[in-house]
């Protein structure tokens, strides 16, 4: 087994938490979900590899490294006990625990401490530098769904501010379907809604992000979900470890959008790339089209269209070869089929890519008989944190040669 979770939220007799607190612990990039147990006192006999029958409350449906349990319904079970105790362990895709439980952590509670009354935004502005932001938060007990509001001015400084966009979701995360850029800073916040459509508590704290053309980004990345970020089923693009841009030796703006086919990438190029006019554009798109059986020539034609659009507008295109896939894992996780000849299709597209200025990212991750290994990509398509690190390091190692070739290509007017 891997090591038990660490970094659990602490409390003391003099700094107690509420009966509905936010509990958190260090993130585990291999976890699909977590199991938490709560005890009214330390059990006399307790093993860290098995769930305990002495827990008065248990949940296995925690999909991030924070949780807002409502302990008020269990007050009778622990009345007169202070502290009570809690612990957590990580669970894999098959529902099997792969770490021991953490050490028991004392949890001091005081009914006079205000309950958590708003969703808690995750990260620290990590949705920034994503043209298509992804918002996530610690879910709020009692909320059946959420409203996310996006503004061009701070709703804290300007309470009368009207959102430019409102998104609805039942999850504690949502992918923004609209690109957001401009010279202003953008702000977002989230609020819980109950089953009757009434607000639960108040708006969350406000977070901000900025994607301004005037910031003069020298490098941008353009593509589908592999470049947008995320992986291992439970982690979205706002988690830095699951973006290969995190591991680059140079800053880059992420102009990618999850779900892109080659046609979608071509259609949004003028709108999403040209306003920023980066000096270099790293391009990786076409995987979704190929696995769905779209014609190889159409994918190559789309990539060539993007490449020519770059050169026409003074942008230096650098194509990235497409990583391999693992159709069995794609079917297991997404319940989606992949065409039988996907490997031949990817090979033909990669041959085209290698005939132009490129970085051979397909070689970044060790393969298993030509397949994307499970240990690098649980879902068979999106590399996990270790896979994204391989990609980012590989791009950085080959950046200087590709950059010089891209400069020469534009200078020669090819």
Buried (B, 14 or more C-beta within 10 A) or exposed (E): EEEBBEEBBEBEEEEBBBBBBBBBBEBBBBBBBBBBBBBBEEBEEBEBEEBBEBBBBEEBEBBBBBBBBBBEEBEEBBEEBEBBBBBBBBBBBEEEBBBBBBEBBBBBBEEEBEBBBBBBBBBEEBBBBBBBBBBBBBBBBBBEBBBBBBBBBBBEEEEEBEBBBEBEBEEBBBBBEEBBBBEEBBBBBBBBBBEEEEEBBEBBEBBEBBBBBEEEBEBBBBBBBBBBBBBBBBBBBBBBBBBBBBBBEEEBBBBBBBEBBBBBBBEBBEEBBBBBBBBBBBBBBBBBBBBEBBEBEBBBBBBBBBBEBBBEEEBBBBBBBBBBBBBEBBBBBEEBEBBEEBBEBBBBBBEBBEEBBBBBBBEBBEBEEEBBBBEBBBBBBBBBBBBBBBBBBBBBEBBEEBBEBBBEBBEEEE
